[in-house]
Amino acid sequence: MEKHQPIEFSLEQEFNLKVFETQIQNLDLDQAKNLLCELYRQMSIREVYFRNFVKHNLIGDPPPWSE
């Protein structure tokens, strides 16, 4: 099994994470659920963009807009 190295954040990313942690401390349950759903939606969008980028740029398939 392949062993992955831990991801190291830049100082800016660490700072942004701390700011985010501070901001979410006072969320009520409904706000937390809404935020979690929105974050999942954004992660899914990012995954689709990344998959399409890899498919069209590294594999060589033409992008859908070029047809």
C-alpha angles and dihedrals in degrees: 000000000000116000115221122212116234116261114249118210124217117245089257091053092048090050092049090049091053091048090051092048090052093048095052096048093091100043117125120226096268092048090049092050092049092048092049092051091049092048091050091050091051092047090052091051090049090050092053092049091048093047091049091047092052092044095050101035106032103028094039102235110148114251114256092244093060094067 
